[in-house]
Amino acid sequence: MSIAREDIVAVIRKANVVSDPDKLRDDITLDDQGIDSLGIFNVILLLQEKYGLEIPDEDMDPLVSISAIVNYLNKRLA
């Protein structure tokens, strides 16, 4: 299973944490794009649910951008 940008944007859309998820850039932190820490936490919870995995607390800090989330999930699900 390979995770793509569109998969992460769909989860962000479901979390309803930003007005237009399609305008999010991959290489800029989600915080800098208007998603606060609670919103990011909600996205992480939805990702865990969707992909049936637990993301340890120590792995969450680097998950700050769409690119970082895609790379992390692809490594974990490989």
C-alpha positions in Angstrom: 0.0 0.0 0.0 1.4 3.4 -1.0 0.1 6.6 0.6 -0.1 9.6 -1.6 -0.6 13.3 -0.9 -4.3 13.0 -1.9 -4.8 10.4 0.8 -3.5 12.9 3.5 -5.5 15.8 2.1 -8.7 13.6 2.2 -8.0 12.9 5.9 -7.4 16.6 6.6 -10.7 17.4 4.8 -12.5 14.9 7.0 -10.9 16.4 10.1 -12.4 19.8 9.0 -9.4 21.7 10.4 -8.8 24.1 7.5 -11.1 25.9 5.0 -9.6 24.6 1.8 -7.4 21.5 2.1 -6.7 21.4 -1.6 -4.6 24.6 -1.3 -2.3 23.1 1.3 1.3 22.9 0.2 3.4 19.8 0.8 6.6 21.4 2.0 5.2 24.0 4.4 4.3 23.1 8.0 0.6 22.6 8.6 0.9 25.0 11.5 2.1 27.7 9.1 -0.8 26.9 6.9 -3.4 27.6 9.6 -3.8 24.2 11.3 -3.1 24.4 15.0 -1.7 21.7 17.2 -5.2 20.4 18.2 -6.1 20.2 14.5 -2.9 18.3 13.7 -3.6 15.9 16.6 -7.1 15.3 15.1 -5.6 14.5 11.8 -3.1 12.0 13.4 -6.0 10.3 15.2 -7.9 9.9 11.9 -4.8 8.6 10.2 -4.3 6.0 13.0 -7.9 4.9 12.6 -7.8 4.9 8.8 -4.6 2.9 8.5 -5.0 0.7 11.6 -1.8 1.7 13.3 -0.7 3.5 16.4 1.7 6.4 16.0 3.8 6.6 19.1 4.1 10.0 20.8 7.8 10.3 20.0 7.0 9.9 16.3 4.4 12.7 16.2 6.7 15.8 16.5 8.3 15.4 13.1 4.9 15.0 11.4 4.5 18.7 10.6 3.9 18.7 6.9 2.0 16.7 4.3 5.3 15.5 2.9 6.5 14.3 6.3 3.3 12.5 7.0 3.3 10.8 3.6 7.0 9.7 4.0 6.3 8.4 7.6 3.2 6.4 6.7 4.9 4.9 3.6 7.8 3.7 5.8 5.5 2.4 8.5 3.2 0.6 6.1 5.9 -0.9 3.8 
